[in-house]
Amino acid sequence: MGSKQAVASQADAVAALRRVAFLLERAQASAYRSDAFRHAARAIERMDADELQARLDGNSLTDLPGIGDRTASIAVAAARGEPVEYLERLEAEDAASREPRPGDALRARLRGDLHTHTDASDGGSPIQEMVLAAIEIGHEYMAVTDHSPRLTVANGLSAARLRAQLDQIAALNRAVAPFRVLTGIEVDILDDGSLDQDPELLARLDVVVASVHSKLRMDRAAMTRRMVAAVGNPHVDVLGHLTGRQLTGRRQRPASEFDAEAVLSACAENGVAVEVNCRPDRLDPPHALFEQAIELGCLFTIDSDAHAPGQLDWQIAGCDRAATHGLDADRVIDAWPLDELLDRLSARV
């Protein structure tokens, strides 16, 4: 057990490293850069506080695996209460980039996020780090929606692994109240429109986001039947990244083809929210389908689809798009109070 001063110094070092990672993630820097700071923060957090103090005094932090010159210099300065120049520069760049945006008013209304990933599937951080970031940016709740088992490339959760995660979330909720971690999944929509997880387990979850991840170039009529069937499933709460398009990166692809009016009408009739996916490589739905969904009376959820803590703050991109179309915040379910949201979600089952 470390002394109070050593423990405080350790907390300051960890906080500074995590803040650097958060700002890099929010600014869409490469994961390689942000991961270095998160790995260093975890290494320092696991240390005995007095051992850390000895390494700070002896300038030997870089002897530890995963801690390099840059991360060590930040940890040392923060632990000693000195200015952290690299962090100050990132904060200044972040502040300079935050000019007024069309979606600011809607972003202020959002209370949570219904589509996020952790390192249990293809995210980069544990649930605890995602939750801390969500609390820091002012959320009241966050759904953990890791992938379902068929998406092996994303380390999708088997039924057994998902059940273990539910126990983990229950314990975490006791520690972070009144913040609420919602149980959830991003479940694959299979070729016939069925869902890639046990129905009994889906019924236990707070939030089910259903998304198409395979055979994205399926015939238009077949894709329409597939999506309409999924939306009609009473366990589904949200239709994720509507068209499946990828705008940037090595995996660019066009939108899937389907009868948008049929799919969006099914969402409206079944009370399934259409996701406004805020990832810069998706920005789904496209503007024309966004307008059509509004006209057909759909509900919406503005989700980060975050795979790292700093990406939780990407919601502003979706809010900007929603503001462009004049979307009323009352139709955005993650702008609702938690009790109202849970009542609505439970009514779907």
C-alpha positions as CSV (number, residue, x, y, z in Angstrom):
1,M,0.0,0.0,0.0
2,G,1.5,3.3,-1.1
3,S,1.6,6.5,0.9
4,K,-1.1,9.1,0.3
5,Q,1.3,11.3,-1.7
6,A,2.5,8.4,-3.8
7,V,-1.1,7.3,-4.5
8,A,-2.0,10.8,-5.5
9,S,1.0,11.1,-7.8
10,Q,0.1,7.8,-9.4
11,A,-3.5,8.9,-10.1
12,D,-2.3,12.2,-11.7
13,A,0.1,10.3,-14.0
14,V,-2.6,7.8,-15.1
15,A,-5.2,10.7,-15.6
16,A,-2.7,12.6,-17.8
17,L,-1.9,9.6,-20.0
18,R,-5.6,8.8,-20.4
19,R,-6.4,12.4,-21.2
20,V,-3.8,12.4,-24.0
21,A,-5.2,9.2,-25.4
22,F,-8.8,10.6,-25.3
23,L,-7.8,13.7,-27.1
24,L,-6.0,11.8,-29.8
25,E,-8.9,9.4,-30.3
26,R,-11.4,12.3,-30.5
27,A,-9.2,14.0,-33.1
28,Q,-9.2,10.8,-35.2
29,A,-5.5,10.1,-34.7
30,S,-4.2,6.7,-35.5
31,A,-4.9,4.0,-33.0
32,Y,-1.2,3.3,-32.8
33,R,-0.6,6.7,-31.2
34,S,-3.5,6.6,-28.7
35,D,-2.9,3.0,-27.7
36,A,0.6,3.8,-26.6
37,F,-0.7,6.2,-24.0
38,R,-3.5,3.9,-22.8
39,H,-1.0,1.0,-22.4
40,A,1.3,3.1,-20.4
41,A,-1.6,4.3,-18.2
42,R,-2.6,0.7,-17.5
43,A,1.0,-0.3,-16.7
44,I,1.4,2.6,-14.2
45,E,-2.1,2.0,-12.7
46,R,-1.1,-1.7,-11.9
47,M,2.0,-0.7,-10.1
48,D,2.4,-0.3,-6.4
49,A,2.3,3.4,-5.7
50,D,5.6,3.4,-3.8
51,E,7.4,1.4,-6.5
52,L,6.2,4.0,-9.0
53,Q,7.5,6.8,-6.8
54,A,10.9,5.1,-6.6
55,R,11.0,4.8,-10.4
56,L,10.0,8.4,-10.8
57,D,12.8,9.4,-8.4
58,G,15.3,7.2,-10.2
59,N,14.2,8.1,-13.8
60,S,13.7,4.4,-14.6
61,L,10.1,4.3,-15.8
62,T,11.3,3.5,-19.3
63,D,12.7,0.2,-18.0
64,L,9.1,-1.0,-17.9
65,P,7.6,-2.7,-20.9
66,G,5.2,-0.5,-22.8
67,I,6.5,2.8,-21.5
68,G,8.7,4.9,-23.8
69,D,10.3,8.3,-23.5
70,R,7.2,10.3,-24.5
71,T,4.8,8.4,-22.1
72,A,7.4,8.5,-19.3
73,S,7.9,12.2,-19.6
74,I,4.2,12.8,-19.4
75,A,3.8,10.5,-16.4
76,V,6.8,12.1,-14.6
77,A,5.6,15.7,-15.1
78,A,2.0,14.9,-14.1
79,A,3.1,13.0,-11.0
80,R,5.3,15.9,-9.9
81,G,2.6,18.5,-10.5
82,E,4.5,20.1,-13.3
83,P,3.1,21.4,-16.6
84,V,2.7,18.6,-19.1
85,E,3.6,20.4,-22.3
86,Y,2.4,17.7,-24.8
87,L,-1.0,17.5,-23.1
88,E,-1.3,21.3,-23.0
89,R,-0.6,21.5,-26.7
90,L,-3.3,18.9,-27.4
91,E,-5.8,20.7,-25.2
92,A,-5.1,24.0,-27.0
93,E,-5.5,22.3,-30.4
94,D,-8.7,20.8,-29.3
95,A,-10.1,24.1,-28.0
96,A,-9.2,25.8,-31.2
97,S,-11.1,23.3,-33.2
98,R,-14.3,23.6,-31.2
99,E,-16.1,26.3,-33.1
100,P,-19.9,26.5,-33.0
101,R,-21.5,23.7,-35.0
102,P,-25.1,23.2,-36.3
103,G,-25.6,20.2,-34.0
104,D,-24.5,21.8,-30.7
105,A,-28.0,22.2,-29.4
106,L,-29.0,18.6,-30.1
107,R,-25.7,17.3,-28.7
108,A,-26.5,19.1,-25.5
109,R,-29.8,17.2,-25.3
110,L,-28.2,13.7,-25.7
111,R,-28.1,11.8,-22.5
112,G,-26.3,8.6,-23.6
113,D,-25.0,6.4,-26.4
114,L,-26.6,3.1,-27.5
115,H,-23.8,1.7,-29.6
116,T,-20.3,1.2,-28.2
117,H,-17.6,-1.5,-28.2
118,T,-15.1,-2.7,-25.7
119,D,-12.0,-5.0,-25.8
120,A,-14.4,-7.9,-25.3
121,S,-14.9,-7.8,-29.1
122,D,-13.1,-5.4,-31.4
123,G,-12.8,-2.3,-29.2
124,G,-9.5,-1.2,-27.8
125,S,-10.4,-0.5,-24.1
126,P,-12.1,-2.3,-21.2
127,I,-15.6,-1.5,-20.2
128,Q,-14.3,0.5,-17.2
129,E,-12.3,2.9,-19.4
130,M,-15.3,3.4,-21.7
131,V,-17.6,4.2,-18.8
132,L,-15.2,6.7,-17.2
133,A,-15.0,8.5,-20.5
134,A,-18.7,8.5,-20.9
135,I,-19.1,10.0,-17.5
136,E,-16.5,12.6,-18.2
137,I,-18.3,13.9,-21.3
138,G,-21.5,14.2,-19.5
139,H,-23.5,11.1,-20.4
140,E,-26.0,9.5,-18.0
141,Y,-25.9,6.1,-19.6
142,M,-24.1,4.0,-22.2
143,A,-25.0,0.7,-23.8
144,V,-22.2,-1.8,-24.3
145,T,-23.0,-3.5,-27.6
146,D,-20.2,-5.8,-28.5
147,H,-20.5,-8.0,-31.6
148,S,-22.3,-11.4,-31.8
149,P,-20.5,-14.7,-32.4
150,R,-20.6,-15.1,-36.1
151,L,-18.5,-12.0,-36.6
152,T,-15.3,-13.8,-35.8
153,V,-13.1,-11.1,-37.3
154,A,-14.3,-8.9,-34.5
155,N,-14.0,-11.5,-31.8
156,G,-17.8,-11.7,-31.4
157,L,-19.2,-12.9,-28.1
158,S,-20.5,-16.4,-27.7
159,A,-23.6,-16.8,-25.5
160,A,-21.3,-17.9,-22.6
161,R,-19.0,-14.8,-23.0
162,L,-22.0,-12.5,-23.2
163,R,-23.5,-13.9,-20.0
164,A,-20.2,-13.3,-18.3
165,Q,-20.2,-9.7,-19.5
166,L,-23.7,-9.2,-18.1
167,D,-22.4,-10.2,-14.6
168,Q,-19.5,-7.8,-15.1
169,I,-21.8,-5.0,-16.0
170,A,-24.0,-5.7,-13.0
171,A,-21.0,-5.4,-10.7
172,L,-19.8,-2.2,-12.5
173,N,-23.2,-0.6,-12.2
174,R,-23.1,-0.9,-8.4
175,A,-19.8,1.1,-8.5
176,V,-20.7,3.9,-10.9
177,A,-24.3,4.7,-9.9
178,P,-26.2,6.9,-10.7
179,F,-24.5,6.4,-14.1
180,R,-26.0,3.4,-15.8
181,V,-24.3,0.9,-18.0
182,L,-26.9,-0.7,-20.2
183,T,-26.5,-4.3,-21.4
184,G,-26.6,-4.8,-25.1
185,I,-25.3,-6.3,-28.3
186,E,-24.7,-5.5,-31.9
187,V,-26.2,-8.6,-33.3
188,D,-25.6,-9.8,-36.8
189,I,-28.6,-9.9,-39.1
190,L,-28.2,-13.3,-40.8
191,D,-29.0,-14.0,-44.4
192,D,-32.6,-14.9,-43.8
193,G,-33.2,-12.0,-41.3
194,S,-32.8,-14.0,-38.2
195,L,-30.4,-12.9,-35.4
196,D,-27.0,-14.2,-34.5
197,Q,-27.7,-14.9,-30.7
198,D,-30.0,-17.0,-28.5
199,P,-33.5,-15.4,-28.3
200,E,-33.5,-16.1,-24.5
201,L,-30.3,-14.1,-24.1
202,L,-31.5,-11.3,-26.4
203,A,-34.6,-10.9,-24.2
204,R,-32.3,-10.2,-21.2
205,L,-30.6,-7.3,-22.8
206,D,-31.5,-3.6,-22.4
207,V,-30.5,-2.7,-26.0
208,V,-30.3,-4.8,-29.2
209,V,-28.7,-3.1,-32.2
210,A,-29.2,-5.3,-35.3
211,S,-26.8,-4.7,-38.2
212,V,-25.8,-6.3,-41.5
213,H,-22.1,-7.2,-41.7
214,S,-22.0,-9.9,-44.4
215,K,-23.1,-10.3,-48.0
216,L,-23.5,-6.5,-48.2
217,R,-23.9,-6.8,-52.0
218,M,-26.9,-9.2,-51.7
219,D,-29.6,-8.9,-54.3
220,R,-31.9,-5.9,-53.6
221,A,-35.1,-7.9,-53.1
222,A,-33.3,-10.4,-50.8
223,M,-31.6,-7.7,-48.8
224,T,-35.0,-6.0,-48.3
225,R,-36.6,-9.2,-47.1
226,R,-33.6,-9.8,-44.8
227,M,-33.8,-6.3,-43.2
228,V,-37.5,-6.2,-42.9
229,A,-37.5,-9.6,-41.1
230,A,-34.9,-8.4,-38.6
231,V,-36.8,-5.1,-37.9
232,G,-39.9,-7.2,-37.2
233,N,-38.2,-9.2,-34.6
234,P,-39.5,-8.0,-31.2
235,H,-36.0,-8.2,-29.6
236,V,-34.6,-5.6,-32.0
237,D,-34.5,-2.0,-30.7
238,V,-32.1,-0.2,-33.2
239,L,-31.3,-0.8,-36.9
240,G,-27.5,-0.2,-37.0
241,H,-25.6,1.6,-39.8
242,L,-28.5,1.4,-42.3
243,T,-26.6,1.0,-45.6
244,G,-23.4,-0.5,-44.5
245,R,-21.4,1.9,-46.6
246,Q,-17.7,2.7,-45.9
247,L,-16.6,6.1,-47.0
248,T,-12.9,6.0,-46.2
249,G,-10.0,3.7,-45.5
250,R,-8.9,0.5,-47.1
251,R,-12.4,-1.1,-47.0
252,Q,-14.4,1.5,-48.9
253,R,-17.6,0.1,-50.2
254,P,-20.9,1.5,-51.6
255,A,-24.2,1.4,-49.8
256,S,-26.1,-1.9,-49.9
257,E,-29.1,-1.9,-52.2
258,F,-32.6,-2.4,-50.7
259,D,-36.1,-1.0,-50.8
260,A,-35.6,1.9,-48.4
261,E,-39.3,2.7,-48.1
262,A,-40.1,-0.8,-47.1
263,V,-37.3,-1.1,-44.6
264,L,-37.8,2.4,-43.1
265,S,-41.6,1.9,-43.0
266,A,-41.0,-1.4,-41.1
267,C,-38.8,0.5,-38.6
268,A,-41.6,3.1,-38.1
269,E,-44.3,0.5,-37.7
270,N,-42.3,-1.6,-35.3
271,G,-40.9,1.3,-33.2
272,V,-37.3,0.3,-34.2
273,A,-35.0,3.4,-34.1
274,V,-32.9,4.1,-37.2
275,E,-29.3,4.7,-36.1
276,V,-27.5,7.8,-37.1
277,N,-24.0,6.3,-37.1
278,C,-21.4,9.0,-36.3
279,R,-18.2,7.2,-37.3
280,P,-16.4,9.3,-39.9
281,D,-16.0,6.3,-42.2
282,R,-19.8,5.6,-42.1
283,L,-21.9,8.7,-41.6
284,D,-25.0,6.5,-42.1
285,P,-27.7,7.0,-43.3
286,P,-27.0,9.0,-46.4
287,H,-28.9,12.3,-46.5
288,A,-31.6,11.2,-48.9
289,L,-32.5,8.2,-46.7
290,F,-32.2,10.3,-43.6
291,E,-34.9,12.6,-45.0
292,Q,-37.0,9.7,-46.0
293,A,-36.8,8.2,-42.5
294,I,-38.0,11.5,-41.0
295,E,-40.9,11.7,-43.4
296,L,-41.9,8.1,-42.7
297,G,-42.1,8.9,-38.9
298,C,-39.1,6.9,-37.7
299,L,-37.5,7.3,-34.3
300,F,-33.7,7.7,-34.3
301,T,-30.7,7.2,-32.1
302,I,-27.5,9.1,-32.5
303,D,-24.6,6.7,-31.8
304,S,-20.9,7.0,-31.8
305,D,-20.2,3.3,-32.6
306,A,-17.1,4.0,-30.5
307,H,-14.3,1.5,-30.4
308,A,-12.2,3.7,-28.0
309,P,-13.1,6.1,-25.3
310,G,-12.3,9.3,-27.2
311,Q,-14.5,8.2,-30.0
312,L,-17.5,8.6,-27.7
313,D,-17.3,12.3,-28.5
314,W,-17.9,11.7,-32.2
315,Q,-21.6,12.1,-31.7
316,I,-21.4,15.7,-32.7
317,A,-21.0,14.6,-36.4
318,G,-24.4,12.8,-36.2
319,C,-26.0,15.8,-34.5
320,D,-24.8,18.1,-37.2
321,R,-26.4,15.8,-39.8
322,A,-29.6,15.6,-37.8
323,A,-29.7,19.4,-37.5
324,T,-29.3,19.8,-41.2
325,H,-32.6,17.8,-41.6
326,G,-34.4,19.6,-38.8
327,L,-34.8,16.5,-36.7
328,D,-36.7,17.1,-33.5
329,A,-34.8,16.0,-30.4
330,D,-37.9,14.3,-29.1
331,R,-37.6,11.7,-31.8
332,V,-34.0,10.9,-30.7
333,I,-34.3,8.1,-28.1
334,D,-30.8,8.6,-26.6
335,A,-31.9,12.2,-25.7
336,W,-34.6,10.7,-23.5
337,P,-34.4,10.3,-19.7
338,L,-33.2,6.8,-18.8
339,D,-36.6,5.7,-17.3
340,E,-38.5,6.7,-20.4
341,L,-35.9,5.0,-22.6
342,L,-36.0,1.8,-20.7
343,D,-39.8,1.8,-20.7
344,R,-39.8,2.2,-24.5
345,L,-37.1,-0.5,-25.0
346,S,-38.9,-3.0,-22.7
347,A,-42.1,-2.5,-24.6
348,R,-40.5,-3.9,-27.8
349,V,-40.1,-7.4,-26.3
